[in-house]
């Protein structure tokens, strides 16, 4: 973990709150490249009626557009919840240097299907502000019941 991981995860949490305000599952993501945030995103699956519009997918697209290329080899993705297998596959194709997530997802996280779906050079770290990230999800789904 780097000293900036909590700072960038707080930005991802802000994105997750934006998703929640739209009645989307509150997951947020940011992409950081060389110490600069180049993409911010949150879930938009309901808004866009698109099952692939996860925060990570939106962030990858925005970061690639910003950089003008499909590979994010000098970048770190911060996401509030462990990526699903679909997102993990997309993250592998983008060749991110690091993936940092907050809360684990015991039902839909990538680890329930595959231990290492990421690019072989990608460093994956979980648990950054995990309690805060998990609480946002708990609050959202509690309000739905």
Buried (B, 14 or more C-beta within 10 A) or exposed (E): EEEEBBEBBBBBBBBBBBBBEEEBBBBBBBBBBEEEBBBBBBBBBEEEEEEEBBBBBBBBBBBBEBBEEEEBBEBBBBBBBBBBBBBBBBBBEBBBBBBBBBBBBEEEBBBEEEEEBBBEEBEBBBBBBBEBBBEBBEEBEEEEE
